[in-house]
């Protein structure tokens, strides 16, 4: 089964309060993104797949989501940012510059 894009949300939780993505409720945000893509009819085979990921090595930039095959790395603060990524990047192939993690694309 193939997809046009994969979004990998880091949902890693480190011990002892160390910086990590799940400190920002990334599991809930991942679920939100999946539901939103389903509602828009863009989730599924040949379309978009929303995945959970372990540590992506970007803890200092947490929270993190990466879009493949585009290799675009984003950070976000709330569901409005996720909506913007879905609308701009997934639906219109426009990178959301303000949410980029430096040194990507």
C-alpha positions as CSV (number, residue, x, y, z in Angstrom):
1,X,0.0,0.0,0.0
2,X,1.4,3.4,-1.0
3,X,0.7,6.9,0.2
4,X,1.3,10.3,-1.4
5,X,2.5,11.7,2.0
6,X,3.4,10.3,5.4
7,X,3.3,12.6,8.5
8,X,5.3,11.3,11.4
9,X,4.5,12.9,14.7
10,X,7.1,12.3,17.4
11,X,5.2,11.0,20.4
12,X,8.2,10.1,22.4
13,X,8.1,10.6,26.2
14,X,11.5,10.9,28.0
15,X,11.9,10.3,31.7
16,X,12.6,12.9,34.3
17,X,10.9,15.8,32.5
18,X,13.6,16.1,29.8
19,X,12.5,18.0,26.7
20,X,10.5,15.8,24.4
21,X,7.5,16.0,22.0
22,X,4.9,14.3,24.2
23,X,5.4,17.0,26.8
24,X,3.3,19.0,24.2
25,X,0.5,16.5,23.9
26,X,1.8,15.2,20.6
27,X,-0.2,12.0,20.8
28,X,-3.4,14.0,21.0
29,X,-2.3,16.3,18.2
30,X,-1.5,13.3,16.1
31,X,-4.9,11.9,16.7
32,X,-6.4,15.3,15.8
33,X,-4.5,15.4,12.5
34,X,-5.6,11.9,11.6
35,X,-9.2,12.8,12.3
36,X,-9.0,16.0,10.3
37,X,-7.5,14.3,7.3
38,X,-10.2,11.6,7.5
39,X,-12.9,14.3,7.6
40,X,-11.3,16.0,4.5
41,X,-11.2,12.7,2.7
42,X,-7.4,12.8,2.2
43,X,-6.5,10.0,4.6
44,X,-5.9,6.5,3.3
45,X,-4.3,4.4,0.6
46,X,-2.9,6.6,-2.2
47,X,-3.4,9.7,-0.1
48,X,-2.1,10.7,3.3
49,X,-1.0,8.5,6.2
50,X,-0.6,9.9,9.8
51,X,1.9,8.0,11.9
52,X,3.3,8.0,15.4
53,X,7.0,8.0,15.7
54,X,9.5,7.4,18.4
55,X,12.2,10.0,19.0
56,X,13.1,11.9,15.8
57,X,16.2,13.5,17.3
58,X,14.8,17.0,17.3
59,X,14.0,17.3,21.1
60,X,15.3,20.9,21.3
61,X,12.7,21.8,18.6
62,X,9.8,19.9,20.2
63,X,7.1,19.3,19.3
64,X,8.0,17.9,15.8
65,X,6.2,16.5,12.8
66,X,8.0,15.5,9.6
67,X,6.3,15.2,6.2
68,X,7.7,12.6,3.8
69,X,8.6,12.2,1.0
70,X,9.1,15.9,1.1
71,X,11.5,15.8,4.1
72,X,9.9,18.9,5.6
73,X,10.2,19.3,9.3
74,X,7.7,21.4,11.3
75,X,7.1,22.4,14.8
76,X,3.7,23.5,16.0
77,X,2.0,25.1,19.0
78,X,-1.7,24.1,18.6
79,X,-4.4,22.6,16.4
80,X,-4.5,25.8,14.3
81,X,-0.9,25.2,13.2
82,X,-1.9,21.6,12.3
83,X,-4.8,22.9,10.3
84,X,-2.5,25.2,8.5
85,X,0.0,22.4,7.7
86,X,-2.9,20.3,6.4
87,X,-4.4,23.1,4.3
88,X,-1.2,24.6,2.9
89,X,1.1,21.6,2.7
90,X,-1.1,18.6,2.2
91,X,-3.9,20.1,0.2
92,X,-2.0,22.7,-1.8
93,X,1.7,21.6,-1.7
94,X,2.8,24.9,-0.1
95,X,5.3,24.7,2.7
96,X,4.4,26.6,5.8
97,X,7.5,28.6,6.2
98,X,6.7,30.0,9.7
99,X,6.5,26.5,11.2
100,X,9.7,25.1,9.6
101,X,12.5,23.8,11.8
102,X,15.6,25.6,10.6
103,X,17.8,24.0,8.1
104,X,15.1,21.9,6.4
105,X,13.8,21.7,2.8
